[in-house]
Amino acid sequence: MKKLIIAIIILAYILTPLKAYPRQVGTWKSYLSYNNVTDVKKGGNILYVLASGALFTYNTTDESIVTYDKANGLNDNGIVYIAWCQSAHGLLIVYSNNNMDVLYDNGEIMNLPDYYNYQFTGDKTINDVYIDGKYAYLSTNFGILKIDVSDPKIKDTYNIGKPITHTYIKDKHIFAASSRLQATYTASLSSNLLDKNSWKQSGGYTPKANTTDPGLLSLANTLKPSGPRYNYFEFMKFHNGKLYTAGGGYTPEADSNRHGIIQVLKEDDNWQIYQDHLDTITGVNYISTNCLAIDPNDDKHVFGSGKTGIYEFYDGKFVRHFTYDNSPIAPAVTN
């Protein structure tokens, strides 16, 4: 029962910041997906890997792997960008809600919540991170944020009044490129960058070059920590020491249209991922699995259901698909 409570709270992403409850440190464990590696940054002998919105590191010297989450120091979930700052010896971490952390190479983690907490009526979306010296330049839908990574704080805000896709510095000038406007705006670093009039259109839009080392990406894919395939947990059931989860999110009023998935956490902390991509077998979209039932006489025999019928599994393998066309069940809604 204790394991059930811990798993449900963490998997549902409602873990309260540990700073508010210091006596809880060491009692929580996060189960995050590291399935989809999207970025790798190298800082000294450490590889920082962004995978499925989560972070892990690989030490190229001792080959150790460390995962980071709210249970061991990070201040939020859902990472969208990581950027290594050599001058500050730290990794800037940007979350989907605009909260930020800096993970230094000595293991210290410092939070920068100012932008997250800032009350702003415009669009605060962060589109890119560019590092120059000890500063990070964050491209946003109103302009650019300049962050001091060595002492986490917002140094300047350049409200250009344009949606900026990415930023870079070259030849003592700063360039702000906008894919939406198909334009690039430039200003001299010696000018008053706080003044909108300092920024002049200098040309059309050029997409940002992909600078991620494909060799590091390939290596990171061989190092992925164990975990679920998806961070989707809409329904959970604890049975015989195992946590059965479905990742759909479907009601007649709202539908996530997420890929159908059943994932089972076993007592040894390993995950069993049930066969998916069932649309290639049934010809029907396998989406929005929002509940499951377990055979009381054989817990390998499981039924999952959602938007497109009931799916029968045995030991994680697909057996049959029941719909209103081939069984007595009736559709819940007309569409």
Summary of the structure (lengths in Angstrom):
residues: 335
radius of gyration: 23.4
end to end distance: 39.2
largest distance: 74.8
contacts: 987
relative contact order: 0.09
helix: 11%
strand: 40%
